[in-house]
């Protein structure tokens, strides 16, 4: 029987040192990122780059984030991903800045004290900043925020405190602010429509959602994702996409991006008679050629300042629409809140036709929210 090694036995010492060296060089397996409730589908280089940026942004859970991108590219999906990777146990609150008037949006964001204004709840309202405590507040369409509210939001971001409407006490903010826009905010700053200091405060961390035309390699994955979801909702086998149909999808310009793709595939899945979607099942919007000339419009020759040109154009469009401001805003390519801001800034709010009633105004806002697939507050 072999005698046990003594404490100073060199063989035992070598074994201990070897085990320690192995433990030192043994590396733990890399952590897998947590699964998202709404995964971002894609393997293309633009999406891989975006996912990597989201991981980096999530590591700073208090820093503001600005998400820019065209309509339909999934900006809210990216905001939710940032939230779930940085503040997963808190609430995610979203508000569309273009869907509410300035006074209503202020009351919704900051809350108000009992009796702060006529028509308010007698119990007051805590506000969305308070509702998002411990989580994330998404300010969608931030470019449409009125200038007075921009100043108040800047103070919130700088001081991380806010006051309710009608209140005197400063309340602490414990929410991460994420803003999104489909506009070029730097151009808005140059035009005097957005505060430069607020732009820099929001743009600490920036993310850009790529348009679908820059990630066509993801078309097949996205189609499979949507068709599988539709099949589950309709309790039927998932339809496939023929090579010819995929080729037609790749040739489409996709001005509506992923939102347009989803709508096209949903209709195709409903009307496809066989197991595979064919090109004839795809109802794609006709490609609109870029205009090679500016539409004729009577503009003053003596004064070509931007203010005068805007006044003339807005007057002309309002006259053509019979004073319908919702339709005029769509023709001008702006939303209704921006049109109202321009009318006030240009002194046209009293010169144009009378404002529509409150009921019609609310109906217009609700109809637009339903049409865009967005609730006023998610």
C-alpha positions as CSV (number, residue, x, y, z in Angstrom):
1,X,0.0,0.0,0.0
2,X,1.5,3.3,-1.1
3,X,2.0,5.9,1.5
4,X,0.1,9.1,1.2
5,X,2.0,12.1,-0.3
6,X,3.5,14.4,2.2
7,X,2.5,18.0,2.1
8,X,5.8,18.9,0.5
9,X,5.7,16.1,-2.1
10,X,6.7,17.7,-5.4
11,X,4.2,15.4,-7.3
12,X,1.3,16.7,-5.3
13,X,2.4,20.3,-5.7
14,X,2.6,19.9,-9.5
15,X,-0.9,18.5,-9.5
16,X,-2.3,21.4,-7.5
17,X,-0.6,24.0,-9.7
18,X,-1.8,22.3,-12.8
19,X,-5.4,22.3,-11.6
20,X,-5.2,26.0,-10.7
21,X,-3.7,26.9,-14.1
22,X,-6.6,25.0,-15.8
23,X,-9.2,26.8,-13.7
24,X,-7.6,30.2,-14.4
25,X,-7.7,29.6,-18.2
26,X,-11.2,28.1,-18.2
27,X,-13.5,30.7,-19.6
28,X,-17.3,30.8,-18.9
29,X,-19.6,30.3,-21.8
30,X,-20.8,33.6,-23.3
31,X,-24.2,34.8,-22.1
32,X,-26.9,34.6,-24.7
33,X,-29.0,37.8,-25.0
34,X,-32.5,37.4,-23.6
35,X,-35.3,36.6,-26.0
36,X,-37.4,39.6,-27.1
37,X,-41.2,39.5,-26.9
38,X,-41.2,40.9,-30.5
39,X,-38.1,39.7,-32.2
40,X,-36.4,41.7,-34.9
41,X,-36.4,39.4,-37.9
42,X,-33.4,39.5,-40.3
43,X,-29.9,38.4,-40.9
44,X,-28.7,41.0,-43.4
45,X,-25.7,43.2,-42.6
46,X,-27.8,46.3,-41.8
47,X,-29.9,44.3,-39.3
48,X,-26.9,42.6,-37.8
49,X,-25.3,46.1,-37.3
50,X,-28.6,47.4,-35.8
51,X,-28.8,44.5,-33.4
52,X,-25.3,45.0,-32.2
53,X,-26.0,48.7,-31.7
54,X,-29.1,47.9,-29.7
55,X,-27.0,45.7,-27.4
56,X,-24.5,48.5,-26.8
57,X,-27.3,51.1,-26.2
58,X,-29.0,48.8,-23.7
59,X,-25.9,48.8,-21.5
60,X,-26.6,52.4,-20.6
61,X,-30.2,52.2,-19.1
62,X,-30.6,55.9,-18.3
63,X,-29.2,57.5,-21.4
64,X,-31.6,59.0,-23.9
65,X,-31.9,57.3,-27.3
66,X,-33.0,58.8,-30.7
67,X,-34.3,56.3,-33.3
68,X,-34.7,57.6,-36.8
69,X,-35.9,55.9,-39.9
70,X,-38.6,55.9,-42.6
71,X,-42.2,55.1,-41.8
72,X,-42.8,51.3,-41.5
73,X,-39.3,50.3,-40.6
74,X,-40.0,49.2,-37.1
75,X,-38.9,52.1,-34.9
76,X,-41.2,51.1,-32.1
77,X,-40.0,47.5,-32.3
78,X,-36.5,48.8,-31.8
79,X,-37.6,50.9,-28.9
80,X,-39.2,47.9,-27.3
81,X,-36.0,45.9,-27.8
82,X,-33.9,48.6,-26.1
83,X,-36.4,48.6,-23.2
84,X,-36.4,44.8,-22.8
85,X,-32.7,44.6,-22.8
86,X,-32.1,47.5,-20.4
87,X,-35.2,47.9,-18.2
88,X,-37.1,44.7,-18.6
89,X,-38.9,44.8,-15.3
90,X,-40.4,48.3,-15.8
91,X,-43.3,49.4,-17.9
92,X,-43.0,50.4,-21.6
93,X,-45.2,53.5,-22.3
94,X,-45.5,55.0,-25.8
95,X,-47.2,58.2,-26.9
96,X,-47.7,59.6,-30.4
97,X,-46.7,63.3,-30.2
98,X,-48.5,64.1,-33.5
99,X,-51.8,62.7,-32.4
100,X,-52.6,65.1,-29.6
101,X,-52.8,68.9,-29.4
102,X,-50.2,70.8,-27.5
103,X,-52.3,71.3,-24.4
104,X,-53.5,67.7,-24.3
105,X,-50.1,66.3,-24.8
106,X,-48.7,68.4,-22.0
107,X,-51.4,67.1,-19.7
108,X,-50.8,63.5,-20.8
109,X,-47.0,63.7,-20.4
110,X,-46.6,65.6,-17.2
111,X,-50.0,64.9,-15.6
112,X,-52.0,67.6,-13.8
113,X,-53.2,68.4,-10.4
114,X,-56.9,68.3,-9.4
115,X,-58.7,71.4,-10.7
116,X,-55.8,72.4,-13.0
117,X,-58.1,73.1,-15.9
118,X,-61.8,72.8,-16.9
119,X,-62.7,69.3,-18.1
120,X,-59.9,67.6,-16.3
121,X,-60.4,64.7,-13.9
122,X,-61.3,66.0,-10.3
123,X,-58.7,63.5,-9.1
124,X,-56.0,64.8,-11.3
125,X,-53.8,62.6,-13.5
126,X,-50.3,61.3,-12.7
127,X,-49.0,61.6,-16.3
128,X,-47.1,59.2,-18.6
129,X,-43.7,60.2,-17.2
130,X,-44.9,58.9,-13.8
131,X,-46.5,55.8,-15.4
132,X,-43.2,54.9,-17.1
133,X,-41.3,55.0,-13.8
134,X,-38.7,52.3,-13.7
135,X,-39.2,51.6,-17.4
136,X,-39.1,53.4,-20.7
137,X,-41.1,56.3,-22.2
138,X,-41.2,56.4,-26.0
139,X,-42.0,59.7,-27.6
140,X,-43.0,58.7,-31.1
141,X,-42.9,61.4,-33.9
142,X,-40.9,63.7,-31.7
143,X,-40.4,66.1,-34.6
144,X,-44.1,67.1,-34.3
145,X,-43.6,68.3,-30.7
146,X,-44.6,72.0,-30.4
147,X,-41.8,74.4,-29.5
148,X,-43.1,75.4,-26.0
149,X,-43.3,71.7,-25.1
150,X,-39.8,71.2,-26.5
151,X,-38.5,73.6,-23.9
152,X,-40.2,71.8,-21.1
153,X,-39.0,68.4,-22.3
154,X,-35.4,69.8,-22.5
155,X,-35.7,70.8,-18.8
156,X,-36.9,67.3,-17.9
157,X,-33.9,65.7,-19.7
158,X,-31.4,68.1,-18.1
159,X,-32.7,68.1,-14.6
160,X,-34.5,64.7,-14.6
161,X,-37.4,66.4,-12.8
162,X,-40.8,67.7,-14.0
163,X,-43.9,69.5,-12.7
164,X,-47.5,68.5,-13.3
165,X,-49.8,71.1,-14.9
166,X,-51.1,73.3,-12.1
167,X,-48.5,71.9,-9.6
168,X,-45.6,73.6,-7.8
169,X,-43.5,70.6,-6.6
170,X,-40.6,69.2,-8.7
171,X,-41.0,65.4,-9.1
172,X,-38.2,63.1,-9.9
173,X,-38.2,61.3,-13.2
174,X,-37.2,57.6,-13.2
175,X,-37.8,56.7,-16.9
176,X,-35.6,56.2,-19.8
177,X,-36.6,58.6,-22.6
178,X,-36.5,57.1,-26.2
179,X,-37.6,59.3,-29.1
180,X,-38.4,58.3,-32.6
181,X,-38.9,60.2,-35.8
182,X,-39.2,59.7,-39.6
183,X,-37.9,63.2,-40.3
184,X,-34.4,64.6,-40.5
185,X,-34.2,66.4,-37.2
186,X,-31.0,68.3,-38.1
187,X,-32.9,69.8,-41.1
188,X,-35.8,70.6,-38.7
189,X,-33.2,72.4,-36.5
190,X,-31.9,74.4,-39.5
191,X,-35.5,75.4,-40.4
192,X,-36.2,76.6,-36.9
193,X,-38.8,74.0,-36.3
194,X,-36.9,72.0,-33.6
195,X,-34.7,73.2,-30.8
196,X,-31.0,72.6,-31.4
197,X,-30.3,72.1,-27.7
198,X,-33.0,69.5,-27.4
199,X,-31.8,67.7,-30.5
200,X,-28.3,67.3,-29.0
201,X,-29.8,66.2,-25.7
202,X,-31.9,63.5,-27.4
203,X,-29.2,62.4,-29.8
204,X,-26.8,61.1,-27.1
205,X,-27.3,57.6,-28.5
206,X,-28.7,57.2,-32.0
207,X,-30.1,54.3,-33.9
208,X,-31.3,54.1,-37.5
209,X,-33.8,51.6,-38.7
210,X,-32.8,50.6,-42.3
211,X,-35.5,50.8,-45.0
212,X,-36.6,47.5,-46.6
213,X,-34.9,48.3,-49.9
214,X,-31.5,48.2,-48.0
215,X,-32.2,44.7,-46.6
216,X,-33.7,42.8,-49.4
217,X,-31.8,39.7,-48.3
218,X,-34.3,39.6,-45.4
219,X,-37.4,39.4,-47.6
220,X,-37.7,35.6,-47.5
221,X,-37.2,35.5,-43.7
222,X,-39.7,38.3,-43.2
223,X,-42.2,36.6,-45.5
224,X,-41.9,33.3,-43.7
225,X,-42.3,35.1,-40.3
226,X,-45.5,36.9,-41.4
227,X,-47.0,33.9,-43.2
228,X,-46.5,31.7,-40.1
229,X,-48.2,34.3,-37.9
230,X,-51.1,34.7,-40.3
231,X,-51.5,30.9,-40.4
232,X,-51.7,30.7,-36.6
233,X,-54.3,33.5,-36.5
234,X,-56.4,31.8,-39.2
235,X,-55.9,28.2,-37.9
236,X,-54.7,27.0,-41.2
237,X,-51.4,25.7,-42.6
238,X,-48.9,28.3,-43.5
239,X,-48.7,29.3,-47.1
240,X,-45.3,29.3,-48.8
241,X,-43.9,31.8,-51.3
242,X,-43.0,30.7,-54.8
243,X,-39.7,31.8,-56.3
244,X,-41.6,33.9,-58.9
245,X,-43.5,35.7,-56.1
246,X,-40.3,36.3,-54.2
247,X,-38.6,37.7,-57.3
248,X,-41.5,40.2,-57.7
249,X,-41.2,41.2,-54.1
250,X,-37.5,41.9,-54.5
251,X,-38.2,44.1,-57.5
252,X,-40.7,46.3,-55.6
253,X,-39.5,49.7,-54.3
254,X,-41.2,49.2,-50.9
255,X,-41.9,52.9,-50.0
256,X,-44.0,51.6,-47.1
257,X,-41.2,49.3,-45.9
258,X,-41.9,46.3,-43.7
259,X,-45.4,47.6,-42.8
260,X,-46.3,47.5,-46.5
261,X,-44.8,44.0,-46.9
262,X,-46.9,42.8,-44.0
263,X,-50.1,44.1,-45.6
264,X,-49.3,42.7,-49.0
265,X,-48.6,39.2,-47.6
266,X,-51.7,39.2,-45.4
267,X,-53.9,39.8,-48.4
268,X,-52.0,37.2,-50.4
269,X,-52.3,34.6,-47.7
270,X,-56.1,35.1,-47.6
271,X,-56.6,34.9,-51.4
272,X,-54.0,32.3,-52.4
273,X,-56.0,29.2,-53.6
274,X,-53.1,26.8,-53.3
275,X,-50.3,26.1,-50.8
276,X,-47.9,28.6,-52.5
277,X,-48.4,32.3,-53.1
278,X,-47.9,33.2,-56.8
279,X,-47.1,36.6,-58.3
280,X,-50.8,37.1,-59.2
281,X,-51.7,37.0,-55.5
282,X,-49.5,40.0,-54.8
283,X,-51.3,43.3,-54.9
284,X,-48.4,45.8,-55.0
285,X,-48.9,49.5,-55.2
286,X,-47.8,50.9,-58.6
287,X,-44.4,52.6,-58.6
288,X,-44.8,56.3,-58.8
289,X,-42.1,57.9,-61.0
290,X,-40.3,60.9,-59.5
291,X,-41.8,64.1,-60.9
292,X,-39.5,65.8,-63.4
293,X,-41.0,69.3,-62.8
294,X,-42.5,71.2,-60.0
295,X,-46.4,71.4,-60.2
296,X,-47.5,74.8,-61.4
297,X,-48.5,77.2,-58.6
298,X,-49.1,80.9,-58.7
299,X,-46.5,82.4,-56.4
300,X,-45.7,86.1,-55.8
301,X,-42.9,87.5,-58.0
302,X,-42.1,90.4,-55.8
303,X,-41.4,88.5,-52.6
304,X,-39.8,85.1,-52.8
305,X,-39.0,84.7,-49.1
306,X,-39.7,81.3,-47.5
307,X,-42.4,82.8,-45.3
308,X,-44.3,84.3,-48.2
309,X,-44.0,81.2,-50.3
310,X,-45.3,79.1,-47.4
311,X,-48.2,81.5,-46.8
312,X,-49.2,81.4,-50.5
313,X,-48.9,77.6,-50.8
314,X,-50.9,76.9,-47.6
315,X,-53.6,79.4,-48.6
316,X,-53.8,77.8,-52.0
317,X,-54.1,74.2,-50.7
318,X,-56.7,75.3,-48.1
319,X,-58.7,77.0,-50.8
320,X,-58.5,73.9,-53.0
321,X,-59.7,71.7,-50.1
322,X,-62.5,74.0,-49.1
323,X,-60.8,74.6,-45.7
324,X,-60.4,71.0,-44.8
325,X,-57.2,71.1,-42.8
326,X,-56.9,67.3,-42.4
327,X,-56.9,66.9,-46.2
328,X,-54.6,70.0,-46.7
329,X,-52.1,68.5,-44.3
330,X,-52.0,65.2,-46.2
331,X,-51.5,67.1,-49.5
332,X,-48.7,69.2,-48.0
333,X,-47.0,66.1,-46.7
334,X,-47.2,67.1,-43.0
335,X,-49.4,66.1,-40.2
336,X,-52.2,68.2,-38.8
337,X,-50.4,69.4,-35.7
338,X,-47.6,70.8,-37.9
339,X,-50.1,72.5,-40.1
340,X,-51.7,74.2,-37.1
341,X,-48.3,75.3,-35.8
342,X,-47.5,76.8,-39.3
343,X,-50.9,78.5,-39.4
344,X,-50.2,80.2,-36.1
345,X,-46.6,81.1,-37.0
346,X,-47.5,82.6,-40.3
347,X,-50.5,84.4,-39.0
348,X,-53.0,82.4,-41.0
349,X,-54.9,80.8,-38.1
350,X,-57.6,83.5,-38.2
351,X,-57.3,84.2,-41.9
352,X,-58.3,80.7,-43.0
353,X,-61.6,79.1,-42.6
354,X,-63.0,78.5,-39.1
355,X,-61.6,75.6,-37.1
356,X,-63.6,72.4,-37.1
357,X,-65.6,71.4,-34.1
358,X,-64.0,69.5,-31.2
359,X,-66.0,66.4,-32.1
360,X,-64.8,66.4,-35.7
361,X,-61.2,67.1,-34.5
362,X,-61.3,64.1,-32.2
363,X,-62.8,61.9,-34.9
364,X,-60.1,63.0,-37.3
365,X,-57.4,62.1,-34.8
366,X,-59.0,58.8,-34.0
367,X,-59.4,57.9,-37.7
368,X,-55.8,58.7,-38.4
369,X,-54.6,56.7,-35.4
370,X,-56.6,53.7,-36.6
371,X,-55.5,54.1,-40.2
372,X,-51.8,54.3,-39.2
373,X,-52.2,51.3,-36.9
374,X,-51.2,53.2,-33.8
375,X,-53.0,53.9,-30.6
376,X,-52.7,57.4,-29.1
377,X,-51.1,55.8,-26.1
378,X,-49.8,52.2,-26.2
